[in-house]
Amino acid sequence: MSELTKRALSGVVLGPLVALLFYYLPPSLFFLFLVLVLLGALYEFISLTRIAWRFPVLILSFLALLPLYGGFLSGYLLWLFLSPVLCLFLAILFQAKEGDAVNERTARALIVMLLSEVFIVLPLFFLYRLKELDTLFPLILLLTIWASDTGAYIVGKRFGKRRLVPFISPGKTLEGLAGALLGSLVLTVLFRTRMAMGITESCLIGIAIGLLGQMGDIFESVGKRVCGVKDSSTIIPGHGGILDRIDSFLFTSPFVYHYLTSIKG
């Protein structure tokens, strides 16, 4: 079975299921769903970086979610400072056994943990906060990202000539980026009434979501190139891993939430 066939079948089976979960789950169950996604994403990231102390780093990264869920932003910020201290404590405990390698292992663990706490935990948490704002907001963002990805694929495949970031993601083109922006723009215009936006505002937000979604994809691609892998895992046939599926949320969910609550609100 070709990769394209696997990708199509996975999309047909999993796409509607994910959309239904985004739509029907109430905030409390949606949070539990995102917890499972978070654990899977953290496991993938920690595994592909091949760091030592994987389980402690996973636990320390996951615990960053607790103060956020409790509404304690100051507690989350404090955890960003406290978790490296605990990680360094691990280094002190194990340095006698690991010798000179402890410095590199400690540095890798610290970097992976902090990246996880900021670029995996936060985006998924803001996706949950969008659900609290309006039960349809996470689904609207999901559909907008799908439309953006579809636009990028169709336009890039048909017209793509000028590479966007050839040394990071060779398949991306400027034409594909234009398709991504167009796809997300169309969806935000369609949902403008639900999001209480006018035509101009919804167009601008659609363009911003399309651009930030592509940046999230490129951001993850940088990490995969550094780690020397094509996909974060093979858990989703034809689509890679969980990280590959949530990379477009890395910058979009925090942006949309803060726009709706701080700038627009």
C-alpha positions as a Python dict, from the first residue, in 0.01 Angstrom:
ca = {
    (1, 'M'): (0, 0, 0),
    (2, 'S'): (142, 338, -103),
    (3, 'E'): (199, 622, 142),
    (4, 'L'): (-62, 831, -38),
    (5, 'T'): (-321, 553, 3),
    (6, 'K'): (-235, 516, 370),
    (7, 'R'): (-264, 891, 416),
    (8, 'A'): (-603, 903, 245),
    (9, 'L'): (-743, 608, 443),
    (10, 'S'): (-620, 749, 774),
    (11, 'G'): (-774, 1085, 690),
    (12, 'V'): (-1109, 929, 601),
    (13, 'V'): (-1120, 722, 921),
    (14, 'L'): (-958, 951, 1177),
    (15, 'G'): (-1055, 1293, 1040),
    (16, 'P'): (-1429, 1269, 1113),
    (17, 'L'): (-1358, 1104, 1450),
    (18, 'V'): (-1130, 1388, 1560),
    (19, 'A'): (-1379, 1647, 1435),
    (20, 'L'): (-1660, 1481, 1632),
    (21, 'L'): (-1445, 1479, 1947),
    (22, 'F'): (-1365, 1847, 1901),
    (23, 'Y'): (-1735, 1924, 1856),
    (24, 'Y'): (-1920, 1701, 2100),
    (25, 'L'): (-1689, 1671, 2400),
    (26, 'P'): (-1772, 1911, 2683),
    (27, 'P'): (-1477, 2113, 2824),
    (28, 'S'): (-1400, 1865, 3104),
    (29, 'L'): (-1382, 1561, 2873),
    (30, 'F'): (-1211, 1765, 2603),
    (31, 'F'): (-941, 1845, 2858),
    (32, 'L'): (-894, 1473, 2931),
    (33, 'F'): (-870, 1406, 2558),
    (34, 'L'): (-602, 1674, 2528),
    (35, 'V'): (-416, 1521, 2824),
    (36, 'L'): (-386, 1196, 2626),
    (37, 'V'): (-269, 1390, 2322),
    (38, 'L'): (-19, 1578, 2538),
    (39, 'L'): (127, 1260, 2686),
    (40, 'G'): (163, 1109, 2340),
    (41, 'A'): (326, 1423, 2202),
    (42, 'L'): (565, 1450, 2496),
    (43, 'Y'): (662, 1084, 2462),
    (44, 'E'): (731, 1127, 2089),
    (45, 'F'): (938, 1440, 2139),
    (46, 'I'): (1143, 1295, 2422),
    (47, 'S'): (1196, 970, 2229),
    (48, 'L'): (1310, 1129, 1904),
    (49, 'T'): (1560, 1352, 2089),
    (50, 'R'): (1715, 1039, 2247),
    (51, 'I'): (1781, 1210, 2579),
    (52, 'A'): (1866, 1037, 2903),
    (53, 'W'): (1621, 1040, 3198),
    (54, 'R'): (1324, 1021, 2960),
    (55, 'F'): (1059, 932, 3217),
    (56, 'P'): (1157, 1205, 3469),
    (57, 'V'): (1167, 1465, 3189),
    (58, 'L'): (825, 1353, 3065),
    (59, 'I'): (678, 1383, 3416),
    (60, 'L'): (839, 1722, 3483),
    (61, 'S'): (714, 1854, 3148),
    (62, 'F'): (362, 1721, 3204),
    (63, 'L'): (339, 1876, 3551),
    (64, 'A'): (360, 2221, 3388),
    (65, 'L'): (-4, 2167, 3287),
    (66, 'L'): (-133, 2153, 3645),
    (67, 'P'): (-89, 2520, 3747),
    (68, 'L'): (-228, 2626, 3408),
    (69, 'Y'): (-539, 2412, 3458),
    (70, 'G'): (-578, 2555, 3807),
    (71, 'G'): (-564, 2907, 3667),
    (72, 'F'): (-231, 2990, 3829),
    (73, 'L'): (-23, 3154, 3558),
    (74, 'S'): (231, 3262, 3820),
    (75, 'G'): (255, 2897, 3927),
    (76, 'Y'): (330, 2793, 3569),
    (77, 'L'): (599, 3060, 3539),
    (78, 'L'): (747, 2946, 3870),
    (79, 'W'): (748, 2587, 3741),
    (80, 'L'): (950, 2698, 3438),
    (81, 'F'): (1221, 2798, 3685),
    (82, 'L'): (1172, 2514, 3933),
    (83, 'S'): (1168, 2222, 3689),
    (84, 'P'): (1526, 2289, 3568),
    (85, 'V'): (1636, 2284, 3932),
    (86, 'L'): (1485, 1938, 3971),
    (87, 'C'): (1647, 1830, 3646),
    (88, 'L'): (1984, 1953, 3771),
    (89, 'F'): (1924, 1759, 4091),
    (90, 'L'): (1899, 1445, 3876),
    (91, 'A'): (2235, 1533, 3723),
    (92, 'I'): (2389, 1560, 4067),
    (93, 'L'): (2251, 1218, 4160),
    (94, 'F'): (2375, 1044, 3845),
    (95, 'Q'): (2697, 1227, 3763),
    (96, 'A'): (2910, 980, 3957),
    (97, 'K'): (2789, 698, 3732),
    (98, 'E'): (2797, 884, 3401),
    (99, 'G'): (3125, 1073, 3422),
    (100, 'D'): (3197, 1345, 3165),
    (101, 'A'): (2883, 1261, 2963),
    (102, 'V'): (2665, 1413, 3235),
    (103, 'N'): (2714, 1768, 3102),
    (104, 'E'): (2582, 1689, 2755),
    (105, 'R'): (2300, 1473, 2891),
    (106, 'T'): (2196, 1740, 3138),
    (107, 'A'): (2197, 2013, 2872),
    (108, 'R'): (1989, 1800, 2635),
    (109, 'A'): (1738, 1712, 2907),
    (110, 'L'): (1701, 2076, 3014),
    (111, 'I'): (1646, 2199, 2657),
    (112, 'V'): (1394, 1927, 2572),
    (113, 'M'): (1203, 1981, 2897),
    (114, 'L'): (1176, 2359, 2855),
    (115, 'L'): (1077, 2328, 2488),
    (116, 'S'): (810, 2076, 2589),
    (117, 'E'): (671, 2299, 2863),
    (118, 'V'): (642, 2600, 2632),
    (119, 'F'): (576, 2463, 2283),
    (120, 'I'): (368, 2151, 2358),
    (121, 'V'): (196, 2208, 2692),
    (122, 'L'): (92, 2570, 2630),
    (123, 'P'): (-63, 2529, 2282),
    (124, 'L'): (-275, 2232, 2393),
    (125, 'F'): (-381, 2416, 2708),
    (126, 'F'): (-497, 2717, 2503),
    (127, 'L'): (-692, 2480, 2280),
    (128, 'Y'): (-878, 2374, 2595),
    (129, 'R'): (-933, 2739, 2692),
    (130, 'L'): (-1086, 2799, 2349),
    (131, 'K'): (-1333, 2519, 2429),
    (132, 'E'): (-1427, 2704, 2747),
    (133, 'L'): (-1490, 3021, 2548),
    (134, 'D'): (-1718, 2853, 2295),
    (135, 'T'): (-1779, 2488, 2226),
    (136, 'L'): (-1724, 2544, 1852),
    (137, 'F'): (-1400, 2746, 1865),
    (138, 'P'): (-1161, 2445, 1877),
    (139, 'L'): (-1349, 2283, 1586),
    (140, 'I'): (-1338, 2606, 1386),
    (141, 'L'): (-963, 2628, 1441),
    (142, 'L'): (-921, 2261, 1349),
    (143, 'L'): (-1119, 2301, 1026),
    (144, 'T'): (-932, 2621, 943),
    (145, 'I'): (-599, 2442, 982),
    (146, 'W'): (-721, 2151, 769),
    (147, 'A'): (-836, 2396, 500),
    (148, 'S'): (-498, 2567, 517),
    (149, 'D'): (-310, 2238, 482),
    (150, 'T'): (-536, 2134, 193),
    (151, 'G'): (-485, 2467, 17),
    (152, 'A'): (-109, 2439, 63),
    (153, 'Y'): (-107, 2085, -79),
    (154, 'I'): (-329, 2153, -381),
    (155, 'V'): (-174, 2485, -484),
    (156, 'G'): (180, 2370, -404),
    (157, 'K'): (137, 2049, -601),
    (158, 'R'): (-10, 2227, -902),
    (159, 'F'): (182, 2553, -913),
    (160, 'G'): (471, 2517, -666),
    (161, 'K'): (805, 2619, -813),
    (162, 'R'): (984, 2852, -569),
    (163, 'R'): (1095, 2676, -254),
    (164, 'L'): (1015, 2847, 72),
    (165, 'V'): (1267, 2688, 311),
    (166, 'P'): (1464, 2434, 103),
    (167, 'F'): (1707, 2333, 379),
    (168, 'I'): (1434, 2281, 641),
    (169, 'S'): (1127, 2158, 454),
    (170, 'P'): (1210, 2101, 84),
    (171, 'G'): (849, 2034, -12),
    (172, 'K'): (722, 2378, 91),
    (173, 'T'): (690, 2647, -172),
    (174, 'L'): (586, 3011, -181),
    (175, 'E'): (291, 2910, -396),
    (176, 'G'): (192, 2648, -138),
    (177, 'L'): (210, 2915, 133),
    (178, 'A'): (-29, 3130, -70),
    (179, 'G'): (-264, 2831, -93),
    (180, 'A'): (-241, 2782, 283),
    (181, 'L'): (-334, 3145, 348),
    (182, 'L'): (-624, 3125, 103),
    (183, 'G'): (-758, 2804, 259),
    (184, 'S'): (-759, 2940, 613),
    (185, 'L'): (-902, 3274, 494),
    (186, 'V'): (-1202, 3101, 335),
    (187, 'L'): (-1285, 2912, 655),
    (188, 'T'): (-1260, 3211, 887),
    (189, 'V'): (-1486, 3409, 652),
    (190, 'L'): (-1739, 3125, 658),
    (191, 'F'): (-1736, 3119, 1040),
    (192, 'R'): (-1714, 3498, 1088),
    (193, 'T'): (-2064, 3525, 1237),
    (194, 'R'): (-1992, 3264, 1504),
    (195, 'M'): (-1668, 3444, 1591),
    (196, 'A'): (-1840, 3784, 1585),
    (197, 'M'): (-1615, 3923, 1310),
    (198, 'G'): (-1667, 4130, 1001),
    (199, 'I'): (-1537, 4039, 656),
    (200, 'T'): (-1213, 4236, 682),
    (201, 'E'): (-1134, 4116, 1033),
    (202, 'S'): (-1206, 3752, 949),
    (203, 'C'): (-984, 3775, 640),
    (204, 'L'): (-694, 3913, 845),
    (205, 'I'): (-738, 3649, 1116),
    (206, 'G'): (-757, 3377, 851),
    (207, 'I'): (-432, 3495, 697),
    (208, 'A'): (-269, 3507, 1041),
    (209, 'I'): (-384, 3153, 1124),
    (210, 'G'): (-259, 3023, 789),
    (211, 'L'): (80, 3187, 835),
    (212, 'L'): (120, 3078, 1198),
    (213, 'G'): (12, 2724, 1110),
    (214, 'Q'): (282, 2701, 845),
    (215, 'M'): (538, 2844, 1089),
    (216, 'G'): (443, 2573, 1339),
    (217, 'D'): (502, 2309, 1074),
    (218, 'I'): (840, 2461, 985),
    (219, 'F'): (931, 2490, 1353),
    (220, 'E'): (869, 2118, 1404),
    (221, 'S'): (1059, 2039, 1084),
    (222, 'V'): (1366, 2215, 1228),
    (223, 'G'): (1352, 1984, 1529),
    (224, 'K'): (1312, 1673, 1314),
    (225, 'R'): (1606, 1774, 1095),
    (226, 'V'): (1824, 1819, 1403),
    (227, 'C'): (1716, 1476, 1529),
    (228, 'G'): (1760, 1318, 1185),
    (229, 'V'): (1405, 1183, 1147),
    (230, 'K'): (1133, 1230, 885),
    (231, 'D'): (832, 1188, 1115),
    (232, 'S'): (792, 1215, 1491),
    (233, 'S'): (660, 855, 1489),
    (234, 'T'): (459, 615, 1272),
    (235, 'I'): (153, 587, 1496),
    (236, 'I'): (-77, 741, 1230),
    (237, 'P'): (-29, 559, 896),
    (238, 'G'): (65, 803, 623),
    (239, 'H'): (59, 1101, 857),
    (240, 'G'): (347, 1035, 1097),
    (241, 'G'): (305, 1096, 1466),
    (242, 'I'): (104, 1304, 1708),
    (243, 'L'): (356, 1589, 1694),
    (244, 'D'): (321, 1595, 1316),
    (245, 'R'): (-56, 1640, 1356),
    (246, 'I'): (-49, 1912, 1622),
    (247, 'D'): (237, 2126, 1489),
    (248, 'S'): (-7, 2371, 1328),
    (249, 'F'): (-156, 2441, 1672),
    (250, 'L'): (179, 2544, 1825),
    (251, 'F'): (134, 2912, 1745),
    (252, 'T'): (-229, 2928, 1628),
    (253, 'S'): (-414, 2824, 1943),
    (254, 'P'): (-234, 3075, 2173),
    (255, 'F'): (-281, 3348, 1911),
    (256, 'V'): (-652, 3284, 1853),
    (257, 'Y'): (-728, 3258, 2226),
    (258, 'H'): (-547, 3578, 2315),
    (259, 'Y'): (-692, 3761, 2018),
    (260, 'L'): (-1047, 3669, 2115),
    (261, 'T'): (-1001, 3741, 2487),
    (262, 'S'): (-746, 4024, 2502),
    (263, 'I'): (-737, 4214, 2173),
    (264, 'K'): (-1087, 4166, 2040),
    (265, 'G'): (-1248, 4123, 2382),
}
